[in-house]
Amino acid sequence: MQEKTTRRSNRERTDATRAALIAAGRQLFVENGYAETGTPAIVAAAQVTRGALYHHFEDKGDLLRAVVTAEAQAVADAIVAETAAPDTPLEALRTGSDAYFTAMAVPGRTRLLLLEGPAVLGPNQMAEIDRSTGGGTLRDGLAAALPPEHRATMPLDALADLLSAAFDRAALAISLGRSAEDYRRAVGTLLSSLAAPAD
């Protein structure tokens, strides 16, 4: 019993240290940017040793990857929660797009996912993070919402990539002060046109 309690306590401390480093990294990467954030500042903010940082992460880039992954997972979870029981596939896409914009409005998230992450980690790692956090959801939603005559001929992967880029561009614009409602409406119109039957 004592051994199990000790193992649990050690695991809890390990998890707490990792969480503290991720939280500190997030705060500093948002406030100062990745390039201007040094590891001494990270360990000071997390109130851990430099050895603890390198026990959990290979380097500062590995910590950024963990931060970006956590943010991407939070967005994915928010979309799944809002689209659990849609009336129609098109409604699921619309609700999911609204959930995306709401989730991306969390302070610092746009900078981490759309600026710092891609600049430091590169497209391949960002694509891997996207896949690991439910990146296929949009493609699946499009496949369900498209009319049969479009579904048979439409290159779904390419369409999902383009639509994802449009979502990201809109999130960046909103973060810079553009009208969130305008972008939500524009995306809604785009989704409706994609799901409309061919004449």
C-alpha positions as CSV (number, residue, x, y, z in Angstrom):
1,M,0.0,0.0,0.0
2,Q,2.8,2.4,0.9
3,E,4.6,1.6,-2.4
4,K,1.4,2.4,-4.4
5,T,0.9,5.7,-2.5
6,T,4.6,6.6,-3.1
7,R,4.3,5.8,-6.8
8,R,1.1,7.9,-7.1
9,S,2.7,10.7,-5.2
10,N,5.7,10.7,-7.4
11,R,3.5,10.6,-10.5
12,E,1.4,13.5,-9.2
13,R,4.6,15.6,-8.6
14,T,5.9,14.7,-12.1
15,D,2.6,15.7,-13.7
16,A,2.4,18.9,-11.6
17,T,6.0,19.9,-12.7
18,R,5.2,19.2,-16.4
19,A,1.9,21.2,-16.1
20,A,3.8,24.1,-14.4
21,L,6.3,24.2,-17.2
22,I,3.7,24.1,-19.9
23,A,1.7,26.9,-18.2
24,A,4.8,29.0,-17.8
25,G,5.9,28.4,-21.4
26,R,2.5,29.4,-22.6
27,Q,2.4,32.6,-20.7
28,L,5.9,33.7,-21.7
29,F,5.6,32.6,-25.4
30,V,2.4,34.7,-25.6
31,E,3.8,37.7,-23.8
32,N,7.2,37.8,-25.3
33,G,7.3,35.4,-28.3
34,Y,9.3,32.3,-28.6
35,A,12.5,33.9,-29.7
36,E,12.6,36.4,-26.8
37,T,11.8,33.8,-24.2
38,G,14.8,32.2,-22.5
39,T,14.8,29.0,-20.5
40,P,15.9,30.8,-17.3
41,A,12.7,32.8,-17.4
42,I,10.6,29.7,-18.0
43,V,12.0,27.7,-15.0
44,A,11.7,30.8,-12.8
45,A,8.1,31.3,-13.8
46,A,7.4,27.6,-13.3
47,Q,9.3,27.6,-10.0
48,V,11.3,24.5,-10.9
49,T,14.9,23.8,-11.6
50,R,16.6,23.8,-15.0
51,G,17.1,20.1,-14.6
52,A,13.4,19.6,-14.3
53,L,12.9,21.4,-17.6
54,Y,15.3,19.1,-19.4
55,H,13.9,16.1,-17.7
56,H,10.5,16.7,-19.2
57,F,11.4,18.4,-22.5
58,E,14.4,18.0,-24.9
59,D,14.7,21.8,-25.3
60,K,12.6,25.0,-25.6
61,G,11.2,23.9,-28.9
62,D,9.9,20.7,-27.4
63,L,8.2,22.7,-24.7
64,L,6.6,24.9,-27.4
65,R,5.4,21.8,-29.1
66,A,3.7,20.6,-25.9
67,V,2.1,24.1,-25.5
68,V,0.8,24.1,-29.0
69,T,-0.5,20.6,-28.8
70,A,-2.4,21.4,-25.6
71,E,-3.9,24.5,-27.3
72,A,-4.9,22.5,-30.4
73,Q,-6.4,19.8,-28.2
74,A,-8.5,22.4,-26.4
75,V,-9.8,23.8,-29.7
76,A,-10.7,20.2,-30.9
77,D,-12.4,19.4,-27.6
78,A,-14.5,22.6,-27.8
79,I,-15.6,21.7,-31.3
80,V,-16.5,18.1,-30.4
81,A,-18.4,19.3,-27.3
82,E,-20.5,21.7,-29.4
83,T,-21.2,19.3,-32.3
84,A,-22.2,16.2,-30.2
85,A,-25.8,16.1,-31.4
86,P,-26.3,18.2,-34.5
87,D,-29.6,18.1,-36.5
88,T,-27.9,17.8,-39.8
89,P,-24.4,17.5,-41.2
90,L,-24.5,21.1,-42.4
91,E,-25.6,22.2,-39.0
92,A,-22.7,20.3,-37.5
93,L,-20.3,22.2,-39.8
94,R,-21.9,25.6,-38.9
95,T,-21.9,24.8,-35.2
96,G,-18.3,23.5,-35.4
97,S,-17.1,26.7,-37.2
98,D,-18.7,28.8,-34.5
99,A,-17.1,26.7,-31.8
100,Y,-13.7,27.1,-33.6
101,F,-14.0,30.9,-33.6
102,T,-15.0,30.9,-29.9
103,A,-12.2,28.6,-28.9
104,M,-9.6,30.7,-30.9
105,A,-10.8,33.8,-29.1
106,V,-9.0,32.6,-25.9
107,P,-6.2,35.1,-25.3
108,G,-2.9,34.1,-26.8
109,R,-4.3,31.1,-28.6
110,T,-4.2,32.6,-32.1
111,R,-0.6,33.7,-31.6
112,L,0.5,30.2,-30.4
113,L,-1.3,28.2,-33.0
114,L,-1.1,30.4,-36.1
115,L,2.1,32.4,-35.6
116,E,4.6,31.0,-33.1
117,G,3.9,27.4,-33.7
118,P,4.2,27.4,-37.5
119,A,7.2,29.7,-37.5
120,V,9.2,27.5,-35.0
121,L,7.9,24.0,-35.5
122,G,7.3,24.2,-39.3
123,P,4.5,22.7,-41.4
124,N,5.3,19.1,-40.9
125,Q,5.2,19.2,-37.1
126,M,2.1,21.4,-37.2
127,A,0.4,18.9,-39.5
128,E,1.3,16.1,-37.1
129,I,-0.1,18.0,-34.2
130,D,-3.3,18.7,-36.2
131,R,-3.7,14.9,-37.0
132,S,-3.1,14.0,-33.4
133,T,-5.8,16.4,-32.1
134,G,-8.6,15.5,-34.4
135,G,-7.6,17.3,-37.5
136,G,-9.7,14.9,-39.7
137,T,-13.0,16.2,-38.1
138,L,-13.4,18.9,-40.8
139,R,-12.8,16.5,-43.6
140,D,-15.3,14.1,-42.1
141,G,-17.9,16.9,-41.7
142,L,-17.5,18.0,-45.3
143,A,-17.9,14.4,-46.5
144,A,-21.1,14.1,-44.6
145,A,-22.5,17.5,-45.6
146,L,-21.7,17.5,-49.3
147,P,-24.4,16.4,-51.7
148,P,-23.8,13.0,-53.2
149,E,-23.0,14.4,-56.7
150,H,-20.3,16.6,-55.2
151,R,-19.0,13.9,-52.8
152,A,-18.2,11.6,-55.6
153,T,-16.0,14.1,-57.5
154,M,-14.7,16.6,-54.9
155,P,-11.1,16.2,-53.7
156,L,-12.0,16.2,-50.0
157,D,-8.5,16.5,-48.6
158,A,-7.8,19.5,-50.7
159,L,-11.1,21.1,-49.9
160,A,-10.6,20.5,-46.2
161,D,-7.1,22.1,-46.4
162,L,-8.4,25.1,-48.1
163,L,-11.3,25.6,-45.8
164,S,-9.0,25.1,-42.8
165,A,-6.8,27.8,-44.1
166,A,-9.8,30.1,-44.5
167,F,-10.7,29.5,-40.8
168,D,-7.2,30.3,-39.7
169,R,-7.1,33.5,-41.8
170,A,-10.4,34.5,-40.3
171,A,-9.2,33.8,-36.8
172,L,-6.1,35.9,-37.4
173,A,-8.2,38.8,-38.7
174,I,-10.5,38.6,-35.8
175,S,-7.5,38.7,-33.4
176,L,-6.4,41.9,-35.0
177,G,-9.7,43.6,-34.4
178,R,-11.8,42.8,-37.5
179,S,-15.5,41.9,-37.0
180,A,-15.9,38.4,-35.7
181,E,-19.6,38.5,-36.8
182,D,-18.6,39.3,-40.4
183,Y,-16.3,36.4,-40.6
184,R,-18.7,34.0,-38.9
185,R,-21.4,35.0,-41.5
186,A,-19.0,34.7,-44.4
187,V,-17.9,31.2,-43.3
188,G,-21.5,30.2,-42.8
189,T,-22.3,31.4,-46.4
190,L,-19.3,29.4,-47.7
191,L,-20.4,26.3,-45.9
192,S,-24.0,26.6,-47.2
193,S,-22.8,27.0,-50.7
194,L,-20.6,23.9,-50.5
195,A,-23.5,21.9,-49.2
196,A,-26.1,23.1,-51.7
197,P,-27.2,20.6,-54.3
198,A,-26.1,21.1,-57.8
199,D,-28.6,22.8,-60.1
